C-alpha cells in the first residue's frame, strides 16, 4: 500500500513546525519567508510540487530537516529533488549551485521566487548597509547565473 502524499497544506504545516523559532537576517519569523516563496511560486504559475518545494526549500540547508527526514517525507520525488538542488552546500561555489538548480526540473522557478523575496527592497531595508549591499550583489549574480531577470 502506497502512502498518500502530503497535501500542500500539510507541507506548509510541516515547514512551519520545522522552522519554528528560526528568524531571518532581519529577525522576522522564518516562516514569513517560506510563505512568500511558496506564494511567489504560485504567482509565477508553479505546480503544486513546486509550491511544496517553496515551503521546504531551506529546510535541509537551515537544518530544520535532515536529509534523511526529507527522504522519508510523503512528498513526490520531484519535490525532494528540488529541495536538494536548492540546498547550498558549505563551501560550494555559486556557479556550481546555480548549475545544479538549472539541471533540476522545477527548481529554477522556485529559486526565482526565493530570490525575488530575498531581494525585496522592503525586506533588505531592515539590514545594515554593508549586509544589504553584499546580499544585493550576491542575489543579482545568482539571478544572472540562472538567467532570471530582476524582479
Secondary structure, 3 states (H helix, E strand, C coil): CCCCCCCHHHHHHHHHHHCCCCECCCCCEHHHHHHHHHHHHHHCCCCHHHHHHHHHCCCCCCCCCCHHHHHHCCCCHHHHHHHHHCCCCCCCCHHHHHHHHHCCCCHHHHHHHHHHHHCCHHHHCCCCHHHHHHHHHHHHHHHHHHCCCCC
